């Protein structure tokens, strides 16, 4: 596949340093076109070369769409109502959005599917367990929704599987360490659930890293996240889960750490130029794109887009 050059990218820097994670910090970051509206506490999913930014802590409902090849933003049909801390994943040519907080901190059971061709939202079968700030990830033809919090922000260990073909739900082994604001990704046919916090309290960040084997319907512990944090962005490239940014009560993080599932090892990469939380990440053309988020703890927002080439080469111009 021919890679298009990145128009108007601004090189942000190349960092190389030693790391206690038995690796070197490597990679080059570059800036790209900012989103047309500032957002935080979003869900982000990718489909057919575009990233979709859904929800907002401050109540915005417009769907923001980023063309990854063209470095260009557009807008889609608004989400049906204000929502934040929702969860999203792609399957079968649609973006599915699960739960989230509505009316302040009320956990929603609602599920919606976005059809990009029709630019339309459609309701789907409710989550059996209303929740927000968990993770959603596709595995095979289905989508797994893992962890999060209910109304009142108390954690749930629930792990439920959505089948888009039948619009139905099934249960699976619960998450061993209940938590919210965690990263949940599928890699090498298994699900990795990493980081997060206890009962919505970012002073109680975790290093927990647990892996789900769908064949055995069982979770196991893996090498812990080197930097305890929550509210991270995450994405998969190759056989690694990248965990980016995050927050605590007193700071936002610029840490970028990648977990190699088969090797059960972490490595550190060049730090995020703008430390932030409540944002999302997707991969395209061998690079990681980080979209929007809050540069300070709490409910601030931004339209920042920053792009990491993990191999250390600056994007083409």
HUCOR-V135103 format. One record per helix or strand of 2 or more residues. SS is the DSSP state (alpha for helix, beta for strand). FROM is the first residue (numbers start at 1). LEN is the number of residues. Records with the same first field share a line. If there is no record, write none. Layout:
SS: FROM-LEN ; FROM-LEN
//
This chain:
beta: 10-5 ; 17-3 ; 23-3 ; 28-4 ; 43-5 ; 50-5 ; 63-5 ; 72-5 ; 87-5 ; 94-5 ; 101-2 ; 106-2 ; 111-5 ; 120-5 ; 135-5 ; 142-5 ; 159-5 ; 168-4 ; 183-5 ; 190-5 ; 197-2 ; 201-5 ; 209-5 ; 218-4 ; 233-5 ; 240-5 ; 256-5 ; 265-4 ; 280-5 ; 287-5 ; 305-5
//
